[in-house]
Amino acid sequence: MTVPSLPRRLALAVLFLTRIPVRLDPPPTAAEIAAAGDCFPVIGAAIGAVTGGLFWGLSAAGLPALAAAGLALAAQMALTGALHEDGLADMADGFGGGLTRDRKLEIMRDSRLGTYGGAALVLSLLIRAGLLAATPPAAAPALLAIAQGASRWLPSALRIGLPAARRAEEGGGLTAAVAATDALPVSLRAAVPSLLLPLLLEGITATLAVALALGLVWWAMHRLCRRQIQGVTGDTLGGSQQIAEITLLCLLSLQ
């Protein structure tokens, strides 16, 4: 895989992770977007810092903590297009509602929201809003920057050792267009910003805890995806980010 320049990878990460319009010439390829996975934690941290800053501002304006947290998360989803939340919901519907591998993949491709997906989405929002509401407002930008930055290591890392569950002609998208062997160098590069920010903001102990939590989520999701669909899809990559973010928020809230 040819690695684009750092400015182009950052622009690709903004294009992929947010609704912010980015014009690139030449237009990006699937391989380029995958190579930009090392910048996902950087853009994720920026998204988290903005969300945390909005929560801080709304709290300072006098809004109750839970209302401020809900509005901040709503603004974040408007910014990101609820990309990872959509993946979590589709993954929950497929894994929960299908009995066979093919049926699970068929359900995950369906744009309609089912019972399992709705429940997973509600739980994700409730848990994240509750944890954010319990956070001192001034600490929220750093907390969310760490959690949302580091959790975006998972979409690149989960490809290690797992093939695309769908072929390109079956609508496999990015996961089918890029070889799983390319995931290792991307995830190694992505690990640097994922762990550098907690090291700078919280110290070595918190950084080791973040690394351990990410490793455990990776292991659990790797086993789950292999067992359920013998591979990965874009939905499982997005779902893994949500699970990692919630795990990190819980962990950092205990500090």
KEDRENSE-76183 format. One record per residue (C-alpha): x, y, z; residue number from 1. Coordinates in Angstrom, 3 decimals, padded with zeros to 6 digits, always signed. Example, Ala and Ser with C-alpha at 12.3 -4.5 7.8 and 13.67 -1.06 7.14 Angstrom:
BEGIN
NODE_xx_yy_zz_num
NODE_+012.300_-004.500_+007.800_1
NODE_+013.670_-001.060_+007.140_2
END
This chain:
BEGIN
NODE_xx_yy_zz_num
NODE_+000.000_+000.000_+000.000_1
NODE_+001.343_+003.425_-000.980_2
NODE_+001.098_+005.800_+001.969_3
NODE_-000.161_+009.301_+001.035_4
NODE_+001.477_+012.391_+002.507_5
NODE_+000.555_+013.368_+006.065_6
NODE_-001.514_+016.440_+005.024_7
NODE_-003.484_+014.300_+002.575_8
NODE_-004.017_+011.569_+005.202_9
NODE_-005.320_+014.162_+007.657_10
NODE_-007.668_+015.540_+005.003_11
NODE_-008.837_+012.008_+004.207_12
NODE_-009.521_+011.370_+007.892_13
NODE_-011.603_+014.550_+008.118_14
NODE_-013.476_+013.557_+004.963_15
NODE_-014.213_+010.045_+006.235_16
NODE_-014.981_+010.756_+009.900_17
NODE_-016.973_+013.975_+009.618_18
NODE_-019.505_+015.789_+007.472_19
NODE_-017.049_+018.620_+006.875_20
NODE_-016.706_+019.054_+003.085_21
NODE_-013.170_+018.340_+001.905_22
NODE_-012.196_+018.611_-001.750_23
NODE_-009.296_+016.409_-002.775_24
NODE_-007.591_+016.265_-006.139_25
NODE_-007.209_+013.555_-007.256_26
NODE_-010.254_+011.934_-005.612_27
NODE_-009.287_+009.453_-002.883_28
NODE_-009.139_+005.724_-003.424_29
NODE_-010.235_+003.085_-000.928_30
NODE_-006.594_+002.189_-000.298_31
NODE_-005.766_+005.815_+000.515_32
NODE_-008.624_+006.083_+002.997_33
NODE_-007.459_+002.891_+004.685_34
NODE_-003.896_+004.235_+004.827_35
NODE_-005.256_+007.360_+006.532_36
NODE_-006.359_+005.220_+009.474_37
NODE_-003.279_+006.364_+011.373_38
NODE_-004.805_+009.860_+011.416_39
NODE_-008.204_+008.704_+012.653_40
NODE_-007.096_+009.041_+016.316_41
NODE_-005.945_+012.612_+015.651_42
NODE_-009.256_+013.675_+014.125_43
NODE_-011.133_+011.631_+016.723_44
NODE_-009.340_+013.498_+019.499_45
NODE_-010.288_+016.812_+017.893_46
NODE_-013.931_+015.711_+017.679_47
NODE_-013.822_+014.690_+021.330_48
NODE_-012.249_+017.968_+022.418_49
NODE_-014.911_+019.969_+020.565_50
NODE_-017.690_+017.856_+022.085_51
NODE_-016.210_+018.222_+025.559_52
NODE_-015.774_+021.949_+025.067_53
NODE_-019.413_+022.291_+024.062_54
NODE_-020.478_+020.362_+027.165_55
NODE_-018.322_+022.666_+029.286_56
NODE_-019.847_+025.757_+027.692_57
NODE_-023.432_+024.524_+028.053_58
NODE_-022.790_+023.614_+031.678_59
NODE_-021.301_+027.053_+032.334_60
NODE_-024.440_+028.566_+030.801_61
NODE_-026.489_+026.887_+033.513_62
NODE_-027.926_+023.832_+031.776_63
NODE_-028.316_+020.684_+033.893_64
NODE_-025.429_+018.277_+033.361_65
NODE_-027.455_+015.556_+031.639_66
NODE_-029.102_+018.026_+029.256_67
NODE_-025.718_+019.557_+028.423_68
NODE_-024.278_+016.088_+027.808_69
NODE_-027.179_+015.112_+025.556_70
NODE_-026.921_+018.277_+023.484_71
NODE_-023.148_+017.912_+023.170_72
NODE_-023.509_+014.342_+021.914_73
NODE_-026.261_+015.414_+019.511_74
NODE_-023.961_+018.075_+018.079_75
NODE_-021.194_+015.511_+017.774_76
NODE_-023.433_+013.145_+015.816_77
NODE_-024.399_+016.003_+013.521_78
NODE_-020.688_+016.598_+012.924_79
NODE_-019.824_+012.941_+012.312_80
NODE_-023.041_+011.823_+010.654_81
NODE_-023.401_+009.233_+013.448_82
NODE_-021.002_+007.079_+011.432_83
NODE_-019.900_+004.757_+014.220_84
NODE_-023.296_+004.719_+015.941_85
NODE_-024.788_+003.428_+012.696_86
NODE_-022.176_+000.671_+012.593_87
NODE_-022.933_-000.351_+016.173_88
NODE_-026.668_-000.547_+015.485_89
NODE_-026.234_-002.590_+012.303_90
NODE_-023.765_-004.926_+014.000_91
NODE_-026.128_-005.506_+016.922_92
NODE_-029.033_-006.216_+014.571_93
NODE_-026.992_-008.680_+012.522_94
NODE_-025.262_-010.506_+015.342_95
NODE_-028.396_-010.597_+017.462_96
NODE_-031.022_-011.326_+014.836_97
NODE_-029.333_-013.714_+012.406_98
NODE_-028.848_-017.441_+012.892_99
NODE_-026.415_-018.043_+010.043_100
NODE_-023.439_-016.093_+008.745_101
NODE_-025.184_-015.168_+005.508_102
NODE_-028.322_-014.080_+007.332_103
NODE_-026.307_-011.914_+009.724_104
NODE_-024.610_-010.171_+006.801_105
NODE_-027.944_-009.710_+005.068_106
NODE_-029.453_-008.073_+008.157_107
NODE_-026.423_-005.812_+008.597_108
NODE_-026.826_-004.576_+005.031_109
NODE_-030.488_-003.682_+005.660_110
NODE_-030.814_+000.046_+006.381_111
NODE_-033.801_-000.463_+008.665_112
NODE_-033.244_-000.322_+012.425_113
NODE_-034.213_-003.445_+014.344_114
NODE_-034.782_-004.238_+018.005_115
NODE_-031.185_-005.170_+018.796_116
NODE_-029.804_-002.187_+016.930_117
NODE_-032.216_+000.222_+018.577_118
NODE_-031.379_-001.142_+022.015_119
NODE_-027.627_-000.929_+021.356_120
NODE_-027.924_+002.646_+020.093_121
NODE_-030.001_+003.769_+023.083_122
NODE_-027.633_+002.086_+025.538_123
NODE_-024.595_+003.653_+023.880_124
NODE_-026.077_+007.143_+024.087_125
NODE_-027.353_+006.682_+027.640_126
NODE_-024.046_+005.364_+028.943_127
NODE_-021.975_+008.033_+027.221_128
NODE_-024.318_+010.844_+028.247_129
NODE_-024.387_+009.589_+031.833_130
NODE_-020.609_+009.344_+032.049_131
NODE_-020.169_+012.774_+030.486_132
NODE_-022.746_+014.313_+032.825_133
NODE_-020.809_+012.937_+035.804_134
NODE_-017.565_+014.506_+034.567_135
NODE_-016.429_+017.902_+035.882_136
NODE_-017.100_+020.213_+032.911_137
NODE_-013.556_+021.573_+032.802_138
NODE_-012.196_+018.020_+032.518_139
NODE_-014.550_+016.992_+029.709_140
NODE_-012.480_+018.158_+026.698_141
NODE_-009.454_+016.119_+027.779_142
NODE_-011.550_+013.086_+028.750_143
NODE_-013.392_+012.953_+025.440_144
NODE_-010.281_+013.736_+023.412_145
NODE_-008.543_+010.713_+024.921_146
NODE_-011.518_+008.354_+024.661_147
NODE_-012.594_+009.354_+021.171_148
NODE_-009.058_+009.551_+019.862_149
NODE_-007.772_+006.248_+021.216_150
NODE_-010.971_+004.364_+020.361_151
NODE_-010.449_+005.159_+016.688_152
NODE_-007.436_+002.860_+016.706_153
NODE_-009.853_-000.089_+016.660_154
NODE_-011.196_+000.275_+013.088_155
NODE_-007.680_-000.149_+011.687_156
NODE_-006.487_-002.739_+014.183_157
NODE_-009.508_-005.021_+013.927_158
NODE_-008.536_-005.867_+010.338_159
NODE_-005.357_-007.585_+011.569_160
NODE_-005.798_-011.296_+010.941_161
NODE_-009.418_-010.967_+009.790_162
NODE_-010.553_-010.961_+006.156_163
NODE_-013.391_-008.911_+004.747_164
NODE_-016.628_-010.777_+005.401_165
NODE_-017.955_-009.623_+002.017_166
NODE_-016.168_-009.580_-001.318_167
NODE_-015.970_-006.312_-003.237_168
NODE_-018.654_-007.422_-005.674_169
NODE_-020.927_-008.181_-002.707_170
NODE_-020.688_-004.626_-001.403_171
NODE_-017.706_-005.154_+000.862_172
NODE_-016.637_-001.511_+000.538_173
NODE_-013.369_-000.439_+002.126_174
NODE_-012.878_-003.688_+004.009_175
NODE_-012.921_-005.655_+000.750_176
NODE_-010.865_-003.153_-001.229_177
NODE_-007.872_-003.262_+001.127_178
NODE_-005.858_-006.340_+002.069_179
NODE_-005.900_-007.351_+005.729_180
NODE_-002.092_-007.521_+005.666_181
NODE_-001.995_-003.734_+005.222_182
NODE_-003.784_-003.250_+008.541_183
NODE_-000.733_-003.956_+010.707_184
NODE_+001.470_-001.018_+009.619_185
NODE_-001.521_+001.343_+009.687_186
NODE_-002.547_+000.237_+013.177_187
NODE_+001.032_+000.535_+014.448_188
NODE_+001.196_+004.107_+013.191_189
NODE_-002.259_+004.807_+014.648_190
NODE_-001.122_+003.554_+018.056_191
NODE_+001.262_+006.502_+018.398_192
NODE_-001.321_+009.329_+018.600_193
NODE_-003.738_+006.995_+020.398_194
NODE_-001.336_+006.621_+023.326_195
NODE_+000.579_+009.895_+023.088_196
NODE_-002.394_+012.037_+024.112_197
NODE_-003.203_+010.142_+027.340_198
NODE_+000.520_+010.120_+028.127_199
NODE_+000.705_+013.906_+027.806_200
NODE_-002.559_+014.613_+029.638_201
NODE_-002.829_+011.874_+032.258_202
NODE_+000.592_+010.265_+032.692_203
NODE_+002.083_+006.818_+032.283_204
NODE_-000.321_+004.918_+034.556_205
NODE_-003.412_+006.089_+032.699_206
NODE_-001.689_+005.437_+029.366_207
NODE_-000.928_+001.845_+030.319_208
NODE_-004.546_+001.416_+031.414_209
NODE_-005.762_+002.806_+028.075_210
NODE_-003.441_+000.464_+026.170_211
NODE_-004.648_-002.537_+028.182_212
NODE_-008.297_-001.605_+027.652_213
NODE_-007.778_-001.202_+023.908_214
NODE_-006.044_-004.561_+023.758_215
NODE_-008.881_-006.289_+025.594_216
NODE_-011.543_-004.728_+023.372_217
NODE_-009.535_-005.704_+020.288_218
NODE_-009.244_-009.306_+021.505_219
NODE_-012.948_-009.563_+022.372_220
NODE_-014.119_-007.989_+019.110_221
NODE_-011.685_-010.079_+017.074_222
NODE_-013.083_-013.294_+018.564_223
NODE_-016.672_-012.091_+018.217_224
NODE_-016.314_-011.145_+014.547_225
NODE_-014.523_-014.381_+013.696_226
NODE_-017.213_-016.419_+015.421_227
NODE_-020.185_-014.508_+014.038_228
NODE_-019.252_-013.728_+010.418_229
NODE_-015.686_-015.060_+009.953_230
NODE_-014.426_-011.592_+009.127_231
NODE_-015.170_-007.894_+009.374_232
NODE_-017.437_-005.357_+007.713_233
NODE_-017.558_-001.591_+007.943_234
NODE_-020.310_-001.979_+010.530_235
NODE_-018.153_-004.088_+012.830_236
NODE_-015.333_-001.554_+012.540_237
NODE_-017.693_+001.247_+013.570_238
NODE_-019.226_-000.863_+016.315_239
NODE_-015.785_-001.659_+017.709_240
NODE_-015.051_+002.067_+018.000_241
NODE_-018.212_+002.619_+020.028_242
NODE_-017.450_-000.266_+022.378_243
NODE_-013.880_+000.943_+022.838_244
NODE_-015.021_+004.522_+023.501_245
NODE_-017.497_+003.423_+026.165_246
NODE_-014.849_+001.190_+027.746_247
NODE_-012.340_+004.039_+027.877_248
NODE_-014.889_+006.505_+029.259_249
NODE_-015.740_+004.060_+032.042_250
NODE_-012.055_+003.474_+032.754_251
NODE_-011.085_+007.142_+032.784_252
NODE_-014.087_+008.037_+034.944_253
NODE_-012.606_+005.830_+037.657_254
NODE_-009.375_+007.826_+037.789_255
END
